[in-house]
């Protein structure tokens, strides 16, 4: 099995006439899987297509760098 890592995805969500920046922290095995999760989450929550989600960066971070307390707590185990 692959090791679960933490990724921070930064980008912009383009809706109608405005752009909203976002930063999302995810637990995933690969950067590609984390990107796919971002697309599915925003698509279901905000009803936007993948073309409207502009990803600027995907970086692997250490558990102690995570700002989301749930992600940090899950990584301690």
C-alpha positions in Angstrom: 0.0 0.0 0.0 1.1 3.6 -0.6 1.8 6.0 2.1 -0.8 8.7 2.7 0.7 12.2 2.4 -0.7 15.7 2.9 -1.0 18.1 0.0 -1.8 21.8 -0.1 -3.6 22.9 -3.3 -3.8 26.6 -4.2 -5.8 28.1 -7.0 -8.7 30.3 -8.1 -12.3 29.4 -8.5 -13.9 31.4 -11.4 -17.6 31.9 -11.1 -19.6 34.2 -13.4 -18.0 37.6 -12.9 -15.7 37.1 -10.0 -12.7 35.0 -9.0 -12.3 33.5 -5.5 -8.8 32.3 -4.4 -8.7 29.0 -2.4 -6.3 26.9 -0.4 -7.3 23.4 0.3 -5.4 20.8 2.4 -6.0 17.1 1.6 -4.7 13.7 2.5 -3.9 11.7 -0.5 -1.4 9.1 -1.9 -0.4 11.2 -4.9 -0.6 14.8 -6.2 -2.8 13.6 -9.1 -5.3 12.0 -6.7 -5.3 15.2 -4.6 -6.0 17.3 -7.7 -8.9 15.0 -8.7 -10.3 15.3 -5.3 -10.3 19.2 -5.6 -12.1 19.0 -8.9 -14.8 16.7 -7.5 -15.3 18.6 -4.3 -15.6 22.0 -5.9 -17.8 20.5 -8.7 -20.3 19.1 -6.3 -20.3 22.0 -3.8 -20.2 25.0 -6.2 -21.6 23.4 -9.4 -18.6 24.5 -11.5 -16.9 22.5 -14.2 -13.2 21.7 -14.2 -12.5 24.5 -16.6 -13.5 27.0 -14.0 -11.0 25.7 -11.4 -7.6 27.2 -12.0 -4.9 25.3 -9.9 -1.8 27.4 -9.3 0.2 24.9 -7.2 0.2 21.6 -5.5 2.8 21.0 -2.8 3.4 18.2 -0.3 3.6 19.5 3.2 4.6 18.0 6.6 1.8 17.2 9.1 2.9 20.0 11.4 2.6 22.6 8.6 -1.1 21.8 8.1 -3.4 24.6 9.1 -6.5 22.4 9.2 -6.7 20.8 12.7 -8.5 17.7 11.5 -5.8 17.0 8.9 -3.2 17.5 11.6 -4.9 15.2 14.0 -5.5 12.4 11.5 -1.8 12.5 10.6 -0.6 12.0 14.2 -1.8 8.4 14.2 
